[in-house]
């Protein structure tokens, strides 16, 4: 009878391990999906950051040009000032949105 009890215990442990393994497989699949979604979000965020950096570099370049022109002339043009404020506003809107 003792042999049957040991066999029953072994069978029970095998079933428990099989259930645990199935739960781990499901959890692993869920984690893989979550990881992929996070990678996509990161890529999307990095793309947006690059766009904002490019806009900032453009603004800095225009600002430098405006400063050089300002040194040559008495005052900066109203159009350039409006352009700078609009570009800065757009960057701020992007940052708030994303």
N, C-alpha and C positions, 0 to 999 in steps of 0.2 A: 504494500500500500504506500509506503514511503516513496517508492520510485515514481508512482503515479502522481503524488503530491508535488514532487520536484519537477516532473514533466509539466504539470499544470501551471506551476509558478513560472517556469521558463516560457511556456506559451503565453501567459499573461504579460510577462515582461516584453516579449517580442511584439505583441499587439500594442502595448503602450509605446514602445519605441517607434513602431510603424505610424501610429497616430501623431506622435511628436514630430517625426520626420515630415509627415504631410503638412502639419502646421508650419513648420520651418520653410518648406518649399513655397507655401502660399505667402508667407511673410516675405520671403526673398523676392518673389515676383512683384509684390506690392512695393517693396523698397526699390526695385529696379525701375518700376514705372515712375515712382516719385523722384528718383535720381535723374532720370531722363527729363522729366518736366523741369526740374531745377536747372539742369544744364541748358535747356532751351531758354528759360527765363534769364539766365546769366548771359547767354549769347545775345539775346534781345537787348538786355540792359547795356552790355558792352557796345553794341552797335549804336544805341542812342547816345551813349557817352562819347563815342567817336564823332558823331554828327555834331554834338554840342561843342566838342573841342575844336572841330573845324570851323564852326561859326565863331567861336571865341578868337581863334587865330586870325580869321578874316577881319573881325572887329579890331583886333590889336594892330593888324597891318594897316587898316584904314585910319586908325587913330594915329599911328606913327606918321603916316603920310600927311594927315591933317596937321599934325604938330609941325612937320617940316614946312608945309605950306603956310602955316600960321606965322612961323618965324619969318617967312618971306613977305607976308602981307600983314596988314594991321589986325584983322580979326578973322576967325573961321566963318565959313559960309553957313547960313541958316540951314541949307539943305543937308550939309554934312552932319550938323548937330542933330537934326531930325532923324537922319539915317541911323546914327549911333544909338539914340534913345530907342528907336523902334527895334533895332537888332538886340539891344540889351533886354528890352521887354520880351522879345521872342524867346531868348535864352532863359529868362526867368520863368516864362510860361511853361517851357519844356521841362524845366527842373521841377516845377510844382506838379505838373501832370504826371511825370514819371519818377 
